[in-house]
């Protein structure tokens, strides 16, 4: 039985800005006695961020629910209400962190959290928006409704990856916030991938502050429709992990050794694969495949891949590639997000040549 409202924070930001890295740091430094839940949504259909949040994590009393398919922000609201109710009933968390896809309308989530049913159990607190200040001068971002809305809805903005740009880019961010009538919104600079315990503790303290944007007029001004729509039944399909026996996707994975799924909306396209854990990938061949994808100028590529040499984590934003080693994975997952259609069949054929 819920005796007090669950502290709830929305952590938003465009694709590849570092939301998952921040959440992982917050979980690692949360109060030990508290149960925290994370509702994470991805534009792609495969779902990778949940695995990245779990990978190498030593945090206890953490529940992660992953929602592939980019539907968290759809105006129907049913999938989100179902997910939140499931988390409340199963985890009974002290805090709920909601990470919408970087291509979703966050204002729709805030509006949904204000419905009478959820107001009884949810207490919306500070909303954080992560932004890479280098993108502020890029017309693909500064003219994108979602990029703007994420900044407008934020109680605090985190200028992330600040080690990669200078004062001029930070000033451009400040000027943009002023043009959006958000000059008073605090901007915190982060240049260390949230590795400093002091800054993470500062952010946790900020999470406890009330949201000044939760009932702001921006809610009524936001665009009401997201193209990333799923029905509740579609949204609740179990993920294709090795623990989902009897699921259609698990059956498909067992029968053919892989799953291929696509999605499109908000001017973007996703292409994703789940590969059976028995299929190890040759590291060198896979890196050649990554290089070929990089030439396509995609927005984002992320992956957790079982190779013959170990488990590889891949994160590519624009053309910047980051590799890491993980301890375990139930299967391999690869996701590409592009602002133009790609030849999925050719990508798949070349990927399969990495076995």
N, C-alpha and C positions, 0 to 999 in steps of 0.2 A: 504494500500500500504506500502511495506517495504522500508523505506528510508535509513536504515543502517543495516549492517550485524548483525545477531543475535549471541550474545556471546554463545558459546556452549562448554560444558564440558562433558567428559566421566568419569564416576565414576565406576571403576571396582574392581574386587576382587572375590575370590573363594566363594563357598556357605557358608552362615552363618557367614561371617566375619564382618558384621555390616554396609553394604552399605545403607540399608533402614534407619537405625538409624541416620547415618550421613546426609542423604538427608533431613530427617525430621528436624534435627537441623539447617541445612542451610536454609530451607524454613522459619523456625520460626525467623530467624535473618536477612533475606534479606532486602534490602531497601524497605520501605513501598510503595514507588511510582512505583516500578518496577513490571512488570508482569513476573513471572517465570513459565515455563512449564517443566514437567518431563515426559520423555518417559521411562517407566520401563518395562523390559522384564523378564519373569520367565521361567525356564525350564519346570515346571509343566503346565498342561493344565487348571487348575482351576483359578488361579490368586488371590493372597492374598495380595501382597505388596501394591497395590493401596489402599486397605482398611486400612492397617496399616499406610500408609502415611496420610490418611485423618483423622484417628481416633484421636480425641482430639486436632486436629490442630487448632490454632487460626490465622494462616497465611492467609492473604487476597491476592487477585490477583495471585492465583496459579491455574494452570491447570494440571491435571494428566491424562495421557493416558497410560493404562495398556495393555500389550501385552503378553498373556499367550502362552505357546507352544514352547518357546526357539528358535524362528526363526529370531530374530533381526540380528544375525551375519551371516546368510546364504549368500553365495556369489551371489545369484541372485539379491539381493539388492532391488528388487521391493517393498516388504512389508515395508522396512524401509523408502524408498523414499515416499511411499504413506502416511505413518504415519507422517513423518516430514512435508510434504506438508499440511496435515490436521491440524496439530498443528499451522503452520504458518498462515494459512488462518483463523482458528477459534479463536486463542488466540492472535496472533501478539505479541509474548513474547519478553521481553528484554533479557532473558536468557533461554537457553534450557539445562537441565541436562539429560543426557542419561545414564541409568543404565542397562547394558546388564546382562543377566543371568550369574551366576558364572561359567556356563559350556559352554559359547560361546566364539568365537574368537574375541576379541576386535579390533584387527588390521583390520579385515574386515570392521568394522564400520568406522574406521578412513579413510580407503581407499575410502569408499563410500562417505564420507563427502567431499572428494576432487574432485568429479566429477564436470564438469563445471556448470551444472544446479544448484547444491547446493552451489557451491563456491560463487555464486552471492548473496546468502542470509544467509550463515552460516560462522561464523568466529570461527574456532576451537581454543580453548584456553587450559589452563592446564588440563591434564588428571591425575586424582588421582587413585591410586591403594591402597586398604586396604588389609592388610595381618596380619594374626595371626602368630607371629614369632614361636610359638610352632610347626607349621606345616612344617617349613622349613626343619627339620631333618626327616620328615616322607616321605618315598619313594613314597607313594601314591600321594603326592603333588609335591615333588621336581623333580620327573620324569614325571610329567604330563605336556604335551605341553601347555595346556591352562594356568595353574598356572605360568609357566615360561613366557609365552607371556604377561600375565597381568603385570608382573614386568618389562619386557623389554620395554613395551610401555608407562610406567608411567613417567610423568614429576616430580611427587612427590609421595613418598610412605608413607602411614600412618601405622605405627606399632600399630594396634588396640588391645584392650583388654590387654594392657601392664601390668595392675594390676595383671594379672594372670600368669605372667612369669617373669624371672629375666634377668640379664645382659648376661648370657650365650646364651639364646635364641635370644636376640637382636644382639649379636655378630655373631651368625650363619646367621642371616638375612643380616648383613653387608657383611659377607664373600660371601654369595650367590650372592649378587648384584655385588660384585667385579668379581666373576667368570663369570657373565653374561656381563661383560664389562659395568657395570652401576654404578661403584663406586661413580661417581659424582652426582648421583640422590639423592636429599635431602630425608631424612627419618625423619618423625615427629612422636613422640611417643604420643599416646592417651591412657589414663588409667581411664577415667571418663565418658565413654559413651557419649562424646560430650556435657556434661552438663555445661561446663564452657564457658560463653559467650565470653571471651577474645580469647580462642582458636578457636571458631567457626568464630569469626570475622577475625582472622588471615587466616583461610582457605578460607573465602570469598574473601579476598584480593588476595590470591594465585590464585583463580579462574580466576582473571583478567589478569594473566600473559600469554604471548603467549606460545603455545605448541612447545617445541623443538623436539617432537617426531612425529608430524603430518606428516612430509614428510621424516622421517628417513628411512634408508635402511631396517629396520625391516619389513616395509610394504611389500616389495617384497620377504622377506624371510619367511613370515608366511605361514602356511598351508592353501591352498585355499578353502578347502571344510569343511563345517560343516554338521554333520549328523542331525542337528536339523533344518529340512527344512519344510517350508510350502509354498504353493502358495499364491499369494496375496489375492485370494478370500477366502481361508481358514483362513488366518490371520485376515481378516477384519470381520469375524463372530462376532456379538455383544456378549458381555459377558453375562452370565446368572445371571443378577441381577434383583431385583424386579422392576426395572424401564424400562425393555426392553420388553414391551408388544408386542405380535405378533411374537417375535423371536422364532425360533425352540427350542432353549435351554430353554427358558422361558416356552414354552408350555410343554416340557418334564418335567420340574420341577413342573409345576402345576398339571400334570397328575399323576406322580408317586411319587412326594414329594422329589426326589433327582436326582442328576446327577453324574455319575461316568465316569471319563476319565483318560486315561493313556498316557504316552509318553516314548520314549526311544531314547538314542543317547549319543555319547561321553562316552560310557561305563557305563551309568547310566540309571535308570528306575524311573519313577514317577507314583504315584497313588493318585488320587485326587477325592474329593467329594464336591458337593454343596448340602446342606440340606435346605429344605423349612423353612422359618422363623416360621412356625407353629409347627415345631418339636423341642421342647426344650430338651436338653440333661441333664441327671442326672450327676452332677459334679463328685461325687465319682466314679460312674461307668466309666465315661470318663477317669478319672485318672488311673483307673485299666487298661483300654485299652491302654493308653499312656505307662504304664509300660510294657505291653506285646510287644508293638512296640519297646520300648527301647532294649528289649532282642534280637531283630533282628539285632542290630548293624547297624541301618540305618545311612546315612550321615546327613539327615535333616528331621525334622518334623516341620511344622508350621500350625497354625490354628487360625481362629476366630470363636468361638462357642457360640451360644445362649444357656445358661443353665437356669435351674429353678431359680438359684441364681443370675443371671446377665450375662453379656457378657464377655467371657474369651478369652484372647490372649495367645497363646502357641507358644513358640519358642524353639526347641531342636536341638542343633548342636552336632554331635557325641552323647555323653550321658549326656550332660549338658542341663538341663531343666530350662527355664525361663517362669514364669506366670505373667500376668498383667490383669488388668480390664479395659475394654473399655466402652465408653458411649453408643454407638449404633452400630448396624449392620443390614444390609438388609437381610442377610441370614447367615448360617453357612458354613464355608469353611475349609477343611482339606486337607493337601498335605504332602505326604511322598516321599522322594527321597532316593534311595538306589543304591549301586554299584553292586547289584546282584538282579536277579528277585525274586519277592515276590508272595505269594498266595493272589492276590487281592480279590478273592471271600471270603476267610476265614476272611481277614481283614474287609471286608464290613459286613459280618454276625456279627462279634464281635462288630463292631461299632454300628450297628443298635440295639444291645442289650443294648446300653446305653440310649435309649429313656425312 
